[in-house]
Amino acid sequence: TIEGLVALADVLAAQQRLGDAEALYRQGTALVVSSYGPTHIVRASALEGLATILSRRSGVERTPTSFAPQGPTQASPMLPDSEELLEEAVGAVEEAVAIRKELQGEEHPDTGLALYSLAGLLRATRRLSDACACLEAALGVFLPVFGIGHELTGRCNLALGDCFTDLRQYDEAELNYRTALSCFENLPLGHAEEVSSLLSRLAMIADFRGEHPEAERLLRRNLAFCQEVWGDSHPNVAACWFSLATVLEHCESGLAMPQRQHISEAEAALRRAIRLWEATSRREGTGSVNVAMALNNLASLLDREGRYKEAEPLLRKSLGIVRAVEGDVATAQSNLALLLQSRGKFHEAEMLHLSVLEEREKKGSRASQVDIADSLANLAALLRCVDDKRSEAESYLRRCIKIRQKTLGAQHPDTAEAMCELASLLDQHLNQAEEAELLYNSAATGFARAFGTEHPAYVRVQQSLGELYARAGKLSEAEHCLRQGLLVAEGVMQPSEDLHVG
């Protein structure tokens, strides 16, 4: 029977026999159409199974649980043809949703599950607003049927929080994460993975907001939780050390420790994470992208500390691991280029940056546009240091801003950061102070809306804007910006309501 064919495909998929399962799902969908027509519940099941196979083949991680370092959002590494696979998967699940709505109704749990699956695929293709809409619809199905404490409700809140985080809508994300955390904490211990990942996500939001002590508190809580559940040598504990190191590097003042101790502890935490992940890699006989990621972060820390000779070999080792496991080589090359740049090896750094940009432009897909913008920003940061290449830097930054405005939005913090860089270049090197002023004000608005007016990024723009006004002889405006920036930075007072943000 057709039902038996689809059931066999499910079994093969569970056995990771993806090619055989895909062939049966396709055969099943065709047989349903020829036998019963396009609107049949078995066809919906086959389409959902096919979408799962296509998603796995694409190589895209749809719900990452590792702590994301502060900075531009990075798209997941994608295998060749992954865009086409994901687009086909989206189309398949959209058809399945339509079938289930027609046959089972919009409030049926199976319709909710199909919407949840569709949201994951939409997020993978960076259609974040559509993904949020699907998850909110799924949540509207699950809540009346299962209640707020059910696992499906918790997973839906977790996924919705991830989408809001991608959109930098942190208040909404935090609300969904806390709701999910409350759910999973009250479920059996078998959901420890979810509890740990949610604590890490909440810490990530606090870190993005500049609330580093709160992020540190959450991560220390997560570390203690993971050690209690899995022991000191588990890979999840390594992830906790990695996340804690990331936040400790960002801390301006920690939980009763001066900054110097934070940096030392961050280095020790990264080395612990590397040792644990390397041990796991040896046991499993495989390379570890996690090791490469931790080596990269350790190298970056050492680079900022001026320990360049220690940092460069770590980045080259990280790049070797990534190449061996066919991971995101472009990002690893970009990180090495940044280190070489800091060491004054501008030519080699430029060649690496250009290679990364060329590789990313080959993809030509919507999902890779954020990475292209990052490469343009990195090239601009390098070339602005070279007298006869500052016009090239300006061109790269303008292109970066255009891409980020289109893909992330005009008020996105990453767009604001690129505006700051262009404003600085125009003001300090190209004698275009008027446009620089407009860009600084636009950036200040973006940072204020994303993070509030007490965030270090906003304070930094106020400082730059004040210095620009001072050079232009606009002393009243300069005093206003510089005083407000200093007062917020020192925590002396709350910024006034009429604070100038453009």
C-alpha positions as CSV (number, residue, x, y, z in Angstrom):
1,T,0.0,0.0,0.0
2,I,1.0,3.6,-0.3
3,E,0.8,4.0,3.4
4,G,3.2,1.1,3.8
5,L,5.6,2.7,1.3
6,V,5.7,6.0,3.3
7,A,6.1,4.0,6.6
8,L,9.1,2.2,5.1
9,A,10.6,5.5,4.1
10,D,10.2,6.7,7.7
11,V,12.2,3.6,8.9
12,L,14.9,4.1,6.3
13,A,15.2,7.8,7.3
14,A,15.6,6.8,11.0
15,Q,18.4,4.5,9.8
16,Q,20.1,7.4,8.1
17,R,19.6,5.8,4.7
18,L,18.7,9.2,3.3
19,G,18.9,8.4,-0.4
20,D,16.7,5.4,-0.2
21,A,14.2,7.2,2.0
22,E,14.1,10.2,-0.3
23,A,13.3,8.0,-3.3
24,L,10.4,6.3,-1.5
25,Y,9.0,9.6,-0.3
26,R,9.0,10.9,-3.8
27,Q,7.4,7.7,-5.1
28,G,4.8,7.9,-2.4
29,T,3.8,11.5,-3.1
30,A,3.5,10.6,-6.8
31,L,1.4,7.5,-6.2
32,V,-1.0,9.5,-3.9
33,V,-1.6,12.1,-6.5
34,S,-2.3,9.5,-9.2
35,S,-4.5,7.4,-7.0
36,Y,-6.3,9.9,-4.7
37,G,-5.5,13.4,-6.0
38,P,-3.2,16.1,-4.5
39,T,-5.1,16.6,-1.3
40,H,-4.7,13.5,0.8
41,I,-3.4,13.1,4.4
42,V,-0.8,10.4,3.3
43,R,0.6,12.9,0.8
44,A,1.1,15.4,3.6
45,S,3.0,12.9,5.6
46,A,5.2,12.0,2.6
47,L,5.9,15.6,1.9
48,E,6.9,16.2,5.5
49,G,9.2,13.2,5.4
50,L,10.8,14.4,2.2
51,A,11.4,17.8,3.6
52,T,13.2,16.3,6.6
53,I,15.5,14.4,4.3
54,L,16.2,17.5,2.1
55,S,16.9,19.5,5.3
56,R,19.4,17.0,6.5
57,R,21.1,16.8,3.1
58,S,21.5,20.6,3.0
59,G,23.9,20.5,6.0
60,V,22.3,23.5,7.7
61,E,21.9,23.4,11.5
62,R,18.4,24.9,12.0
63,T,18.5,25.4,15.8
64,P,22.1,26.0,17.0
65,T,22.5,25.7,20.8
66,S,26.1,27.0,21.2
67,F,26.6,30.4,22.6
68,A,27.0,33.0,19.9
69,P,29.8,35.5,20.4
70,Q,28.9,39.2,20.4
71,G,29.1,40.6,16.9
72,P,27.6,40.1,13.5
73,T,25.3,37.2,13.0
74,Q,27.0,34.5,11.0
75,A,25.0,32.2,8.8
76,S,25.5,28.5,9.2
77,P,28.0,26.8,6.9
78,M,26.1,25.4,3.9
79,L,26.9,22.4,1.6
80,P,26.8,22.7,-2.2
81,D,23.3,22.9,-3.6
82,S,21.9,23.5,0.0
83,E,19.9,26.5,-1.1
84,E,18.0,24.4,-3.7
85,L,17.4,21.6,-1.2
86,L,16.1,24.0,1.4
87,E,13.8,25.8,-1.1
88,E,12.3,22.4,-2.2
89,A,11.9,21.5,1.5
90,V,10.0,24.7,2.2
91,G,7.7,24.1,-0.7
92,A,7.0,20.6,0.4
93,V,6.1,21.6,3.9
94,E,4.0,24.5,2.7
95,E,2.0,22.0,0.7
96,A,1.7,19.7,3.7
97,V,0.4,22.6,5.9
98,A,-2.2,23.5,3.3
99,I,-3.4,19.9,3.1
100,R,-3.6,19.5,6.9
101,K,-5.5,22.8,7.3
102,E,-8.0,21.7,4.7
103,L,-8.5,18.1,5.9
104,Q,-7.8,18.3,9.7
105,G,-8.4,22.0,10.4
106,E,-6.2,24.9,11.5
107,E,-6.5,23.9,15.2
108,H,-5.4,20.3,14.8
109,P,-2.1,19.4,16.6
110,D,-0.8,17.9,13.3
111,T,-1.3,21.2,11.6
112,G,0.6,22.8,14.5
113,L,3.5,20.4,14.1
114,A,3.6,21.1,10.3
115,L,3.8,24.8,11.0
116,Y,6.6,24.2,13.6
117,S,8.5,22.3,11.0
118,L,8.0,24.9,8.3
119,A,9.2,27.6,10.7
120,G,12.5,25.8,11.1
121,L,13.1,25.7,7.4
122,L,12.1,29.4,6.9
123,R,14.6,30.3,9.6
124,A,17.3,28.4,7.8
125,T,16.6,30.4,4.7
126,R,16.6,33.7,6.7
127,R,12.9,34.4,6.2
128,L,12.7,35.2,9.9
129,S,9.4,37.2,10.0
130,D,7.6,34.4,8.2
131,A,9.2,31.9,10.6
132,C,7.9,33.9,13.6
133,A,4.4,34.0,12.1
134,C,4.4,30.2,11.7
135,L,5.7,29.6,15.2
136,E,3.1,32.0,16.7
137,A,0.4,30.1,14.8
138,A,1.8,26.8,16.0
139,L,1.8,28.1,19.6
140,G,-1.8,29.1,19.1
141,V,-2.6,25.5,18.3
142,F,-0.5,23.9,21.1
143,L,-1.5,26.1,24.0
144,P,-5.2,25.3,24.0
145,V,-4.6,21.6,23.4
146,F,-1.6,20.8,25.6
147,G,-1.2,23.7,28.0
148,I,1.8,25.9,28.7
149,G,3.8,23.2,30.5
150,H,3.8,20.7,27.6
151,E,7.1,19.8,25.8
152,L,5.7,20.9,22.4
153,T,4.7,24.3,23.9
154,G,8.2,24.6,25.4
155,R,9.9,23.8,22.1
156,C,7.8,26.2,20.2
157,N,8.6,29.0,22.7
158,L,12.3,28.1,22.4
159,A,12.2,28.3,18.6
160,L,10.3,31.5,18.6
161,G,12.9,33.0,21.0
162,D,15.6,31.9,18.5
163,C,13.8,33.8,15.6
164,F,13.4,36.9,17.7
165,T,17.1,36.7,18.7
166,D,18.0,36.6,15.0
167,L,15.9,39.6,14.4
168,R,17.6,41.3,17.4
169,Q,14.2,41.7,19.1
170,Y,15.6,40.8,22.5
171,D,12.7,41.6,24.8
172,E,10.4,39.3,22.9
173,A,13.2,36.6,22.7
174,E,13.8,36.8,26.5
175,L,10.1,36.4,27.2
176,N,9.9,33.2,25.0
177,Y,13.1,31.8,26.4
178,R,12.0,32.3,30.0
179,T,8.6,30.7,29.3
180,A,10.4,27.7,27.7
181,L,12.9,27.5,30.6
182,S,10.0,27.4,33.1
183,C,8.4,24.6,31.1
184,F,11.5,22.4,30.7
185,E,12.6,22.9,34.3
186,N,9.3,21.4,35.4
187,L,9.6,18.4,33.1
188,P,11.7,15.2,33.9
189,L,15.5,15.4,34.0
190,G,15.6,14.0,30.4
191,H,15.2,17.6,29.3
192,A,18.4,18.8,30.8
193,E,19.8,19.6,27.3
194,E,17.0,22.1,26.8
195,V,17.5,23.7,30.2
196,S,21.2,24.1,29.6
197,S,20.7,25.6,26.1
198,L,18.0,28.1,27.4
199,L,20.3,29.3,30.2
200,S,23.0,29.8,27.5
201,R,20.5,31.7,25.3
202,L,19.4,34.0,28.1
203,A,23.0,34.7,28.9
204,M,23.6,35.5,25.2
205,I,20.8,38.1,25.3
206,A,22.2,39.7,28.4
207,D,25.6,39.8,26.8
208,F,24.3,41.4,23.6
209,R,22.6,44.1,25.8
210,G,25.8,44.8,27.6
211,E,24.5,43.2,30.8
212,H,27.7,41.2,31.2
213,P,27.5,40.5,35.0
214,E,24.0,39.0,34.4
215,A,25.3,37.0,31.5
216,E,28.2,35.7,33.7
217,R,25.7,34.8,36.5
218,L,23.5,32.8,34.1
219,L,26.5,31.0,32.6
220,R,28.0,30.0,36.0
221,R,24.6,28.7,36.9
222,N,24.6,26.7,33.7
223,L,28.1,25.4,34.3
224,A,27.1,24.1,37.7
225,F,24.0,22.5,36.3
226,C,25.8,20.7,33.6
227,Q,28.6,19.5,35.9
228,E,25.9,18.1,38.2
229,V,24.0,16.4,35.4
230,W,26.8,15.1,33.2
231,G,30.1,15.3,35.2
232,D,33.1,17.5,34.6
233,S,34.3,15.8,31.4
234,H,31.2,16.0,29.2
235,P,31.1,17.9,25.9
236,N,28.3,20.0,27.3
237,V,30.5,21.2,30.1
238,A,33.1,22.1,27.5
239,A,30.4,24.3,25.8
240,C,29.7,25.9,29.2
241,W,33.4,26.8,29.6
242,F,33.5,28.2,26.0
243,S,30.4,30.3,26.6
244,L,31.7,31.6,30.0
245,A,35.0,32.6,28.3
246,T,33.1,34.6,25.7
247,V,31.3,36.6,28.3
248,L,34.3,37.1,30.6
249,E,36.0,38.8,27.7
250,H,33.2,41.2,27.4
251,C,32.9,42.0,31.1
252,E,33.8,45.5,32.1
253,S,33.4,44.5,35.7
254,G,32.4,41.0,36.9
255,L,31.0,39.5,40.0
256,A,33.7,41.0,42.4
257,M,36.6,40.4,40.0
258,P,38.7,43.1,38.3
259,Q,38.9,43.0,34.5
260,R,42.5,41.6,34.4
261,Q,41.3,38.5,36.2
262,H,38.4,38.1,33.8
263,I,40.8,37.9,30.9
264,S,43.0,35.4,32.7
265,E,39.9,33.3,33.6
266,A,38.6,33.5,30.0
267,E,41.9,32.1,28.7
268,A,41.8,29.3,31.3
269,A,38.1,28.5,30.4
270,L,38.9,28.3,26.7
271,R,41.8,26.0,27.3
272,R,39.5,23.7,29.4
273,A,37.0,23.7,26.6
274,I,39.7,22.8,24.0
275,R,41.0,19.9,26.2
276,L,37.5,18.5,26.7
277,W,36.5,18.8,23.1
278,E,39.8,17.3,21.9
279,A,39.3,14.4,24.2
280,T,35.8,13.8,22.8
281,S,37.3,14.1,19.3
282,R,39.9,11.5,20.0
283,R,37.4,9.1,21.5
284,E,35.1,9.4,18.5
285,G,38.0,9.4,16.0
286,T,36.7,12.5,14.2
287,G,37.7,16.1,13.8
288,S,35.9,18.7,15.8
289,V,34.5,22.0,14.6
290,N,34.1,22.9,18.3
291,V,37.8,22.6,18.8
292,A,38.4,24.8,15.8
293,M,36.0,27.4,17.2
294,A,37.6,27.4,20.6
295,L,41.1,27.7,19.1
296,N,39.9,30.6,17.1
297,N,38.5,32.4,20.1
298,L,41.6,31.7,22.1
299,A,43.7,33.1,19.3
300,S,41.6,36.2,19.2
301,L,42.0,36.7,22.9
302,L,45.8,36.3,22.7
303,D,45.8,38.7,19.8
304,R,44.1,41.4,21.8
305,E,46.6,40.8,24.6
306,G,49.4,41.4,22.1
307,R,50.6,37.8,22.2
308,Y,50.7,37.5,18.5
309,K,53.3,34.7,18.2
310,E,51.1,32.5,20.3
311,A,47.9,33.4,18.4
312,E,48.9,32.8,14.8
313,P,49.7,29.1,15.1
314,L,46.4,28.5,16.9
315,L,44.5,30.1,14.0
316,R,46.4,28.1,11.4
317,K,45.6,24.9,13.4
318,S,41.9,26.0,13.5
319,L,41.9,26.5,9.8
320,G,43.5,23.0,9.3
321,I,40.8,21.4,11.3
322,V,38.0,23.2,9.5
323,R,39.4,22.1,6.1
324,A,39.7,18.5,7.3
325,V,36.1,18.3,8.3
326,E,34.9,20.4,5.3
327,G,33.5,23.1,7.5
328,D,33.2,26.9,7.1
329,V,36.7,27.5,5.6
330,A,35.8,31.0,4.6
331,T,35.1,32.1,8.2
332,A,38.4,30.4,9.4
333,Q,40.3,32.2,6.7
334,S,38.7,35.5,7.6
335,N,39.7,35.1,11.2
336,L,43.3,34.4,10.2
337,A,43.3,37.4,7.9
338,L,42.2,39.6,10.9
339,L,45.0,38.4,13.0
340,L,47.6,38.9,10.2
341,Q,46.2,42.4,9.8
342,S,46.7,43.2,13.5
343,R,50.3,42.0,13.0
344,G,50.9,44.4,10.1
345,K,51.0,41.7,7.5
346,F,48.6,43.7,5.3
347,H,49.3,42.1,1.9
348,E,48.7,38.5,3.1
349,A,45.7,39.7,5.0
350,E,44.2,41.5,2.0
351,M,44.7,38.4,-0.2
352,L,42.9,36.2,2.3
353,H,40.0,38.7,2.7
354,L,39.7,38.9,-1.1
355,S,39.7,35.1,-1.3
356,V,36.9,34.9,1.3
357,L,34.9,37.6,-0.4
358,E,35.2,35.8,-3.8
359,E,34.2,32.5,-2.2
360,R,31.1,34.0,-0.5
361,E,30.1,35.9,-3.6
362,K,30.1,32.6,-5.6
363,K,27.1,31.4,-3.5
364,G,25.1,34.4,-4.6
365,S,22.2,33.4,-2.3
366,R,20.1,35.4,0.1
367,A,21.5,33.4,3.1
368,S,25.1,34.3,2.2
369,Q,24.5,38.1,1.9
370,V,25.2,38.7,5.6
371,D,28.6,36.9,5.2
372,I,29.4,39.0,2.1
373,A,28.7,42.2,4.0
374,D,31.0,41.0,6.8
375,S,33.8,40.4,4.3
376,L,33.3,43.8,2.8
377,A,33.5,45.4,6.3
378,N,36.7,43.4,7.0
379,L,38.3,44.5,3.8
380,A,37.4,48.1,4.4
381,A,38.9,48.0,7.9
382,L,42.2,46.8,6.4
383,L,42.3,49.2,3.5
384,R,41.5,52.3,5.6
385,C,44.9,51.8,7.1
386,V,46.6,52.2,3.7
387,D,46.8,55.8,2.5
388,D,46.2,55.1,-1.2
389,K,43.4,52.6,-0.7
390,R,41.0,54.6,1.4
391,S,38.7,55.2,-1.6
392,E,38.4,51.5,-2.0
393,A,37.6,51.2,1.7
394,E,34.8,53.7,1.3
395,S,33.4,51.8,-1.7
396,Y,33.4,48.5,0.3
397,L,31.7,50.1,3.3
398,R,29.0,51.7,1.1
399,R,28.3,48.3,-0.4
400,C,28.3,46.7,3.0
401,I,25.8,49.2,4.3
402,K,23.5,48.7,1.3
403,I,23.5,44.9,1.8
404,R,22.9,45.1,5.5
405,Q,20.1,47.6,5.1
406,K,18.4,45.2,2.6
407,T,19.0,41.9,4.5
408,L,19.0,43.1,8.1
409,G,17.2,46.4,8.1
410,A,18.2,50.1,8.3
411,Q,18.0,50.1,12.1
412,H,19.9,46.8,12.7
413,P,23.0,47.1,15.0
414,D,25.2,45.6,12.3
415,T,24.0,48.2,9.8
416,A,24.7,50.9,12.5
417,E,28.2,49.5,13.0
418,A,29.0,49.8,9.3
419,M,27.6,53.4,9.3
420,C,30.0,54.2,12.2
421,E,33.0,52.8,10.3
422,L,32.1,54.8,7.2
423,A,31.4,58.0,9.2
424,S,34.8,57.6,10.9
425,L,36.6,57.1,7.5
426,L,34.8,60.1,5.9
427,D,35.5,62.4,8.9
428,Q,39.0,61.5,9.7
429,H,40.5,60.8,6.2
430,L,38.3,62.0,3.4
431,N,37.1,65.4,4.7
432,Q,33.4,64.7,4.4
433,A,32.2,65.8,7.8
434,E,28.7,66.6,6.9
435,E,27.9,63.1,5.6
436,A,29.8,61.6,8.6
437,E,27.5,63.6,11.0
438,L,24.4,62.1,9.3
439,L,25.8,58.6,9.5
440,Y,26.8,58.9,13.1
441,N,23.3,60.1,14.0
442,S,21.7,57.2,12.0
443,A,24.0,54.8,13.8
444,A,23.1,56.3,17.2
445,T,19.4,55.8,16.4
446,G,20.0,52.2,15.5
447,F,22.0,51.4,18.6
448,A,19.5,53.2,20.9
449,R,16.6,51.2,19.5
450,A,18.4,47.9,19.6
451,F,20.2,48.2,22.9
452,G,19.1,51.4,24.7
453,T,21.1,54.5,25.4
454,E,23.3,53.0,28.1
455,H,24.9,50.4,25.9
456,P,28.7,50.8,25.1
457,A,28.0,51.0,21.4
458,Y,25.7,53.9,21.8
459,V,28.1,55.7,24.1
460,R,30.9,55.2,21.6
461,V,28.9,56.9,18.8
462,Q,28.1,59.8,21.1
463,Q,31.9,60.2,21.8
464,S,32.7,60.1,18.1
465,L,29.9,62.6,17.2
466,G,31.0,64.9,20.0
467,E,34.6,64.9,18.6
468,L,33.3,65.6,15.1
469,Y,31.3,68.6,16.4
470,A,34.3,69.9,18.3
471,R,36.5,69.8,15.1
472,A,33.7,71.7,13.2
473,G,33.6,74.4,15.9
474,K,30.0,73.3,17.0
475,L,31.0,73.5,20.7
476,S,27.5,73.4,22.2
477,E,26.6,70.2,20.3
478,A,30.0,68.7,21.1
479,E,29.6,69.4,24.8
480,H,26.1,67.9,24.8
481,C,27.3,64.6,23.2
482,L,30.5,64.3,25.1
483,R,28.8,65.0,28.5
484,Q,26.0,62.6,27.9
485,G,28.4,59.8,26.7
486,L,30.6,60.3,29.7
487,L,27.8,60.3,32.2
488,V,26.2,57.2,30.8
489,A,29.5,55.4,30.6
490,E,30.4,56.2,34.2
491,G,26.9,55.4,35.4
492,V,26.5,58.8,37.1
493,M,23.0,59.5,35.8
494,Q,20.4,58.2,33.5
495,P,20.4,59.9,30.1
496,S,17.9,62.6,29.7
497,E,14.8,62.0,27.6
498,D,15.8,64.7,25.0
499,L,19.2,62.9,24.4
500,H,20.2,63.6,20.8
501,V,20.1,60.5,18.7
502,G,19.3,62.0,15.4
